[in-house]
Every structure is written in C-alpha cells, then in structure tokens.
Amino acid sequence: MSFQLLINFALAIAWMFLYNTYDLPTFIIGYIVGFIILFLMRRIFPSRLYIIRVYGVVHLLFVFIRELIISNYSVMRLILKPKLDIKPGIFTLHVSYNSDWELTLLSLLISLTPGTVVIDVSHDKQKMYIHSMNIDDIESSIHHIEESFQKVILEVSRT
C-alpha cells in the first residue's frame, strides 16, 4: 500500500515538473493522473489498490464517531435519570483475528466508547472479556460489536 502511495506522489511531482508549474491544482491533477496510471497497472502490484484501504480507514473512523456519539448519549441518559437503573455485567466476545494489531485496535475502540471497557484477552487470543455499564441483552451487545467494529476492522485489514 505505501509503495503505491509513494508511486502516486512521484507521478504527481513528475506531472508538476512536466508542466513547470508548482502549485496545488497542478499537483492534484497530477495525483489524479497518477492514480489513473496506477489503476491501469493494478495487475502488477501484489496487493489491492491503496485507495480501497484508505476508504476502509475513513469508514472505520466514521463508524467509531457514530458509536462514540450513540454511547455518549446513552451513558448521559442513564446518569441523568433520577433513579440509577443500570445492569452492569461482563460478557465474552469471540474474535478471530490473524494479527495482534487487529486485536489491539478492536480493544481500543471498545474501551474508548463510554460505558464499555475491555478487561482481558485470553491467552489464545480468541476471547475478549468486556465489562459493560448497562447490559439489557448480552446477545444483542455481542452482535452490535461484531456488526460495527469487527466487520469494519476486517474491511480495513484484509482488503
């Protein structure tokens, strides 16, 4: 991915040298032309085009921001109630990641959203123990994490 990005920047700079104009619009046009050249030569590269992974990272960022806003609202709603109506609990999330950074990213994203924190990861790295401030239904909590964070992390790492 970084090799393709470097080639794209080199093509954009070469475009600026060809036109002997060193401003931002010329660089952007050169970058687009370089991306088209990379797209046409995509069969040479062993990995997919870098723009797919960049899209995945941007999508992960938007999913995290959405989850952060939703969890902030739900924690605020729970705290501001006159009667504290919470059901804290610990549940197990089964994960199947190949690398440590995927597991670390998932645990960071879970811990950064208010109301949840990752307590421990099993030695075989297949289970993650998560404490939640309010669990209405354990299965829906597990399904929510799998559908939001796990799916998008796999989209970023395995494309």
N, C-alpha and C positions, 0 to 999 in steps of 0.2 A: 504494500500500500504506500509506504513512504517513498519507495523508488518511483512509483508512478507519479506521485505528487511532485517530486523533485524534477522529473522529466517535464511535467506540465509547466512548472515555473521556468525551467530552462527554455522551453519553447516560447513562453510569453516574453521572456527577456530577449531572446533572439528576434522575435517579432518587433520589439521596440528598436533593436539595433538596425533591422532591415528598413524601417520607416524613419529612422533617425529622429524619432520623437519620443521623449522620455516623460510622459505624463500618464496619469491614471487611466483615462479612456483607452489609450493605445495598449496599455498593459492588460486591461480587461478584454479587449478584442483579441489580443494575442493569447490570453489564457483560454478563451473560448475556442479559438482555432486550435490551440494545443490540445484541448480536451477532445475536439473532433478527431484530431490525428490519433490520439490515444484510443478513442473508441473504434476507429477503423483498424488499429493494430492490436486490439484486445486479445487476439488469439496467441500472440507471442508471450504474453505475461502468464505466469503460473497461477496467479490469484485473480479474483474478480476486480473490476474497476473500483478504484478508491472511493468514488462518489457514492457507491452503494453503502459502504461502511460509514461514510460521513452522514448520509441520510439516517442510518440507524442510530448514530450517536445523537443527532438532533432529535430524533423521535424519542429516544430514551430520556433526554433532557426534558422534553415536553410532558412525557408520562410522569416523570418524577415531580415536576412542578404541579401538575394536576393532582397527584396523590398527596403532595405536601399541603396544598390548599384544602382538599377534602378532609384530610386528617386533622389539620389545624381547626377547621370549623367544627368537626365532631368532638374534639377534645374541649374546645371552648364551650360548646353546648353542654357537655357533661359537667364541666366545672361550674358553670353559672347556674345550674339547677339549684333550687333551694334544698332539695334532698339529694344527697350523693347516691346515685343509682348505678353503681358500676359493678361489673363482674370480672375482676382480673383473673388471668389464667395463663398457663404455659401450654403451648402445643408444639408438635413436631412437624417440621416441613421436610419432606423428602426431596433431595436435589440430585441432579445427575449432570454435573459439570466436569469437563475434562481438565480444566486448569484452575490453579489457585486464585488467579486474579478474577475469574468469573464469580467464584465463591465469595471472595472479598468484596467485590462490587455489590453483590446481592445483599450481603450482611450490612454493608454501609448504607445502602439505600433503605433497607428496612429500619435500621437504627436511626437514620436521620428523619424519618417521618414520625411525628409526635404520636405517642400512645403505644409504640412498639419498640422493643429492643431485642437484639439477638444475644442470648445468654451464652450459648456454647455451640460448638460444631463437633460432631462425633469424630472419632479417630480415623474412620474410613472415609470421611468427608461426604457421606451420603445423607446425613441428617443434620438439620439445624433446629435448635431449640429456641423458641421465640416466646418472650413474655409480652402479653398484650394488656393494656389498661382496661379494656372492655371487650369481652367476647360474648356476642349473642349466640353465634353458631360457629363451632370450630371448623366444620367443613367449608362453610362459606368464607371464612378468613383464609384458610389454606388455598381455596380456589381463587380468591381475589389476588393473593400474592403471586400465584402461579400465572394467572392471566395478565397481570400488569407487569411485574418486574421480570420474572423468569423468562417469559416469552420474548421480551424486548432485549434482554441481555443476550439471549441466544441469537437474536437477529443481528446484533452488533458483532458478536464474536465469531459466528460461524458462517458469515456470508462471504 
